[in-house]
Amino acid sequence: MSKILVLSGSRADFAYLLPVAQALREAGEDAYIESLANVIGGEDTPEAIAQRAGMILSAGGKTIADAKPDLMVVLGDRWEIASACIAAVLAGVPIAHLAAGEITRGAYDDKLRRAIEGMASVKFAFCREAYERLDGNFWLAGCTSVKAPEFIYHSNGEAIVALYPETAGGLPDGLAAVILPMLEKRGLSPIFIGANPDVGSSKYKGVEMAHEDFHDKLWRASLIIGNSSAGIIEAPILGTPTVDIGNRQKGRPRAESVFWAPSHDLAAIKHAIDKALAFGKRRVVSPYENEDAVQIIVRGCLDMLKGSA
C-alpha cells in the first residue's frame, strides 16, 4: 500500500481531485486529501501573493517532509500548487500532474503549469492537444470533475457569470456591470461566481458554492458567460452553451457550443450571447470528455509507483 497525498489548492481543483482520491482508496491505496484553501486568501497584490507563495513553500516543505508520502497528486496551474510542488521536489516526493499540457495564454497560470510539468514524474492530459505537447511519462486521461448526464436539462433562465482576472493581459474595468444588462434584456437571471485568490481578484465579486452545487447550477443554466475554464471543460459535457470572453482561455480546444468574443467589443459579446442562446442546450462532442479518465489516472499513478519501488 502506498501513501498518496492528493493536494488541493482551492475550489478550482477540488472537484477534479476528489474522484481521483476516492478511486485510489478503492484500489487499496492510502490516499488522503489536504487543502491549501485556508491559507491562500488575502490581499490580491503581486507582493502579497508572492509572500503567501513563500509561506506555502516554507510550511509545505515541513508538512510534506514529515508526512513522507510516496506520491503527491496535484492539478493544473495555480501559484499555490507550484509552490507546494517545489517543496515536494526538495523533499524527494514524486509528483503526478493532472491537466498537464494545456495552454491558457491570457493567464500567468500558463507559465506555472509549464513549471509544474517540469517537476512532475507522471503527467495526465485532459485532451489530445495537450497530450501531444507532453514528454516523459504521460497519459491521455480526460476531465475528472463531471460526466455526461443521462439527459440535458432544459434551460432554467439563469446565466452563470464566471469572470476572473486576465493575469497575463487585462480585462476592461467594469465589464461585469456591462454584461449584466445584456443578460437581463434577454430574460436571463445572472449568478455571479466569485474569483479564486489571484492578482486583481478582488474586483470580481460573487457567491461561493460547493463544487456539487456549482455543477448542478451549470447543468441547469441557460448558459455560462465569462472566462472560466468551466465554460471550456465542464459546460459542454453538461450540455450548456458558453460565451467565452477575452484571452484567459486562449489556447484551449473548444466544443462547438463555445462562442468567443473579444473583451473590448461589446457588440461582439452581445452577438456571442445571442448565438449561444440560439444554439441552446444539447449534447456536443467535447475534447475533454472521457468516461474512463479517473481510472486511467489511477492506473498511471500505480504504474509509476511500481516502477519507482
For each residue, the residues with C-beta under 8 A, 3 or more apart:
1: 28 29 30
2: 29 30 70 71 302 305
3: 29 30 67 68 69 70 71
4: 21 24 29 30 31 32 69 70 71 72 73 301
5: 32 34 64 67 69 71 72 73 93
6: 17 20 21 24 31 32 33 34 72 73
7: 17 33 34 35 36 72 73 74 81 84
8: 13 14 17 33 34 35 36 37 75
9: 12 13 35 36 37 40 74 78 80 81 84
10: 13 14 35 36 37 40 78 80 196 197
11: 14 15 37 196 208 211
12: 9 76 78 196 229
13: 8 9 10 16 17 74 75 76 78 81
14: 8 10 11 17 18 35 37 211
15: 11 18 145 146 211 214 215
16: 13 19 20 75 76 98 99 143 144 145
17: 6 7 8 13 14 20 21 33 73 74 75 98 144
18: 14 15 21 22 33 211
19: 16 22 23 144 145 294
20: 6 16 17 23 24 73 98 144 294 297 298
21: 4 6 17 18 24 25 31 32 33 73
22: 18 19 25 26
23: 19 20 26 27 294 295 297 298
24: 4 6 20 21 27 29 31 73 298 301
25: 21 22 28 29 30 31
26: 22 23
27: 23 24 298 302
28: 1 25
29: 1 2 3 4 24 25 302
30: 1 2 3 4 25
31: 4 6 21 24 25 73
32: 4 5 6 21
33: 6 7 8 17 18 21
34: 5 6 7 8 63
35: 7 8 9 10 14 38
36: 7 8 9 10 39 40 56 60 80 81 84
37: 8 9 10 11 14 40 41
38: 35 41
39: 36 52 55 56 59 80
40: 9 10 36 37 52 56 80 196 197
41: 37 38 197
42: 48 49 52 197
43: 48 49
44: 48 49 197 198 199 200 201 202
45: 48 49 199
46: 49 50 199
47: 50 51
48: 42 43 44 45 51 52
49: 42 43 44 45 46 52 53 79 197 198 199
50: 46 47 53 54
51: 47 48 54 55
52: 39 40 42 48 49 55 56 80
53: 49 50 56 57 79 80 82 83
54: 50 51 57 58 83
55: 39 51 52 58 59
56: 36 39 40 52 53 59 60 80 83 84 87
57: 53 54 60 61 83 84 86 87
58: 54 55 61 62
59: 39 55 56 62 63
60: 36 56 57 63 64 83 84 87 88
61: 57 58 64 65 87 90 91
62: 58 59 65 66
63: 34 59 60 66 67 87
64: 5 60 61 67 68 69 72 84 87 88 91 93
65: 61 62 68 91
66: 62 63
67: 3 5 63 64
68: 3 64 65 91 93
69: 3 4 5 64 72 93
70: 2 3 4 93 94 305
71: 2 3 4 5 93 94 95 96 121 301 304 305
72: 4 5 6 7 64 69 84 85 88 93 94 95 96
73: 4 5 6 7 17 20 21 24 31 95 96 98 301
74: 7 9 13 17 81 84 85 95 96 97 98 116
75: 8 13 16 17 81 97 98 99
76: 12 13 16 81 98 99 102 109 113 116
77: 81 82 99 102 104 107 109 110 112 113 116
78: 9 10 12 13 81 82 109 112 196
79: 49 53 82 83 108 112 198
80: 9 10 36 39 40 52 53 56 83 84
81: 7 9 13 36 74 75 76 77 78 84 85 112 116
82: 53 77 78 79 85 86 112 115 116
83: 53 54 56 57 60 79 80 86 87
84: 7 9 36 56 57 60 64 72 74 80 81 87 88
85: 72 74 81 82 88 89 95 115 116 119 120
86: 57 82 83 89 90 119
87: 56 57 60 61 63 64 83 84 90 91
88: 60 64 72 84 85 91 93 94 95 119
89: 85 86 92 93 95 119
90: 61 86 87
91: 61 64 65 68 87 88
92: 89
93: 5 64 68 69 70 71 72 88 89
94: 70 71 72 88 120 121 122 304 308
95: 71 72 73 74 85 88 89 116 119 120 121 122
96: 71 72 73 74 120 121 122 123 124 297 300 301 304
97: 74 75 100 116 117 119 120 122 123 124
98: 16 17 20 73 74 75 76 124 126 141 144 297
99: 16 75 76 77 102 113 124 125 126 130
100: 97 113 116 117 120 123 124 125 130 134 138
101: 117 123 125 129 130 131 132 133 134 138
102: 76 77 99 113 125 126 127 130 251 252
103: 110 130 133 250 251 252
104: 77 107 109 110 113 229 248 249 250 251 252
105: 110 168 247 250 251
106: 166 167 168 169 227 246 247 248 249 250
107: 77 104 110 165 166 167 168 248
108: 79 111 112 167 168 199
109: 76 77 78 104 112 113 167
110: 77 103 104 105 107 113 114 168 251
111: 108 114 115
112: 77 78 79 81 82 108 109 115 116
113: 76 77 99 100 102 104 109 110 116 117
114: 110 111 117 118
115: 82 85 111 112 118 119
116: 74 76 77 81 82 85 95 97 100 112 113 119 120
117: 97 100 101 113 114 120 123 134
118: 114 115
119: 85 86 88 89 95 97 115 116
120: 85 94 95 96 97 100 116 117 123 136
121: 71 94 95 96 136 137 304 308
122: 94 95 96 97 136 137 138 139 300 301 303 304
123: 96 97 100 101 117 120 134 136 137 138 139
124: 96 97 98 99 100 138 139 140 141 296 297 300
125: 99 100 101 102 128 130 131 133 134 138 139 140 141
126: 98 99 102 130 141 142 143 233 288 293
127: 102 130 131 142 252 253 287 288
128: 125 131 132 140 287
129: 101 132 133 253 287
130: 99 100 101 102 103 125 126 127 133 134
131: 101 125 127 128 134 138 139 140
132: 101 128 129
133: 101 103 125 129 130
134: 100 101 117 123 125 130 131 138
135: 138
136: 120 121 122 123
137: 121 122 123 300 304
138: 100 101 122 123 124 125 131 134 135
139: 122 123 124 125 131 296 297 299 300
140: 124 125 128 131 290 296
141: 98 124 125 126 144 290 293 294 296 297 300
142: 126 127 288 289 290 291 292 293 296
143: 16 126 146 233 234 237 286 288 289 290 293
144: 16 17 19 20 98 141 293 294 297
145: 15 16 19 211 215 233 234
146: 15 143 215 234 237 238
147: 237 291
148: 237 238 283 289 291
149: 152 153 219 238 239
150:
151:
152: 149 238 239 281 282 283
153: 149 156 219 220 239 281
154: 281
155: 221 222 280 281
156: 153 220 221 222
157: 187 188 189 222
158: 188 189 190 191 217 220 221 222
159: 183 188 189 190 191 221 222 223 224 225
160: 190 191 193 217 218 221 223 224 225 226
161: 176 179 180 183 190 191 192 193 206 224 225 226
162: 193 206 224 225 226 227 228 230 231
163: 171 175 176 179 192 195 204 225 226 227 228 245
164: 195 196 198 201 204 226 227 228 248
165: 107 171 195 198 199 200 201 203 204
166: 106 107 169 170 171 227 246 247 248 263
167: 106 107 108 109 198 199 200
168: 105 106 107 108 110 247
169: 106 166 246 247 248
170: 166
171: 163 165 166 175 227 245 246 263
172: 175 178 263 264
173: 203
174: 177 178
175: 163 171 172 178 179 245 263
176: 161 163 179 180 192 204
177: 174 180
178: 172 174 175 181 182 266
179: 161 163 175 176 182 183 190 225 269
180: 161 176 177 183 184 190
181: 178 184 185
182: 178 179 185 186 269 270 273
183: 159 161 179 180 186 188 189 190 225 273
184: 180 181 187 188 189 190
185: 181 182
186: 182 183 273 274 277
187: 157 184
188: 157 158 159 183 184 222 223
189: 157 158 159 183 184
190: 158 159 160 161 179 180 183 184
191: 158 159 160 161 206 207 217 221
192: 161 163 176 205 206 207
193: 160 161 162 206 207 209 214 226 228
194: 204 205 206 207 208
195: 163 164 165 198 201 204 206
196: 10 11 12 40 78 164 201
197: 10 40 41 42 44 49 201
198: 44 49 79 164 165 167 195 201
199: 44 45 46 49 108 165 167
200: 44 165 167 203 204
201: 44 164 165 195 196 197 198 204
202: 44 205
203: 165 173 200
204: 163 164 165 176 194 195 200 201
205: 192 194 202
206: 161 162 191 192 193 194 195
207: 191 192 193 194
208: 11 194
209: 193 213 214 217
210: 213 214
211: 11 14 15 18 145 214 215
212: 215 216
213: 209 210 216 217
214: 15 193 209 210 211 217 218 230
215: 15 145 146 211 212 218 219 234 238
216: 212 213 219 220
217: 158 160 191 209 213 214 220 221
218: 160 214 215 221 224 230 234 235 238 240
219: 149 153 215 216 238 239 240
220: 153 156 158 216 217
221: 155 156 158 159 160 191 217 218 224 240
222: 155 156 157 158 159 188 240 241 277 281
223: 159 160 188 240 241 242 243 273 276 277
224: 159 160 161 162 218 221 228 230 231 235 240 241 242 243
225: 159 160 161 162 163 179 183 231 242 243 245 273 276
226: 160 161 162 163 164 193 231 243 244 245
227: 106 162 163 164 166 171 231 244 245 246 248 249
228: 162 163 164 193 224 231 232 249
229: 12 104 232 233 249 252
230: 162 214 218 224 233 234 235
231: 162 224 225 226 227 228 234 235 242 243 244 249 258
232: 228 229 235 236 242 244 249 252 254 258 288
233: 126 143 145 229 230 236 237 252 286 288
234: 143 145 146 215 218 230 231 237 238
235: 218 224 230 231 232 238 240 241 242 257 258
236: 232 233 239 240 242 254 255 257 258 284 286 288 289
237: 143 146 147 148 233 234 286 288 289
238: 146 148 149 152 215 218 219 234 235
239: 149 152 153 219 236 257 281 282 283 284
240: 218 219 221 222 223 224 235 236 257 281
241: 222 223 224 235 257 258 259 276 277 279 280 281
242: 223 224 225 231 232 235 236 257 258 259 276
243: 223 224 225 226 231 259 261 269 272 273 276
244: 226 227 231 232 249 254 258 259 260 261 272
245: 163 171 175 225 226 227 260 261 262 263 269 272
246: 106 166 169 171 227 262 263
247: 105 106 166 168 169 250 263
248: 104 106 107 164 166 169 227
249: 104 106 227 228 229 231 232 244 252
250: 103 104 105 106 247
251: 102 103 104 105 110
252: 102 103 104 127 229 232 233 249
253: 127 129 287
254: 232 236 244 258 260 287
255: 236 258 284 285 286 287
256: 279 284 285
257: 235 236 239 240 241 242 276 279 282 284
258: 231 232 235 236 241 242 244 254 255
259: 241 242 243 244 272 275 276 279
260: 244 245 254 272
261: 243 244 245 265 268 269 271 272
262: 245 246 265 268
263: 166 171 172 175 245 246 247 269
264: 172
265: 261 262 268 269
266: 178 269 270
267: 270 271
268: 261 262 265 271 272
269: 179 182 243 245 261 263 265 266 272 273
270: 182 266 267 273 274
271: 261 267 268 274 275
272: 243 244 245 259 260 261 268 269 275 276
273: 182 183 186 223 225 243 269 270 276 277
274: 186 270 271 277 278
275: 259 271 272 278 279
276: 223 225 241 242 243 257 259 272 273 279
277: 186 222 223 241 273 274 280
278: 274 275
279: 241 256 257 259 275 276 282
280: 155 241 277
281: 152 153 154 155 222 239 240 241
282: 152 239 257 279
283: 148 152 239
284: 236 239 255 256 257
285: 255 256 289
286: 143 233 236 237 255 289
287: 127 128 129 253 254 255
288: 126 127 142 143 232 233 236 237
289: 142 143 148 236 237 285 286
290: 140 141 142 143 293 296
291: 142 147 148
292: 142 295 296
293: 126 141 142 143 144 290 296 297
294: 19 20 23 141 144 297 298
295: 23 292 298 299
296: 124 139 140 141 142 290 292 293 299 300
297: 20 23 96 98 124 139 141 144 293 294 300 301
298: 20 23 24 27 294 295 301 302
299: 139 295 296 302 303
300: 96 122 124 137 139 141 296 297 303 304
301: 4 24 71 73 96 122 297 298 304 305
302: 2 27 29 298 299 305 306
303: 122 299 300 306 307
304: 71 94 96 121 122 137 300 301 307 308
305: 2 70 71 301 302 308 309
306: 302 303 309
307: 303 304
308: 94 121 304 305
309: 305 306
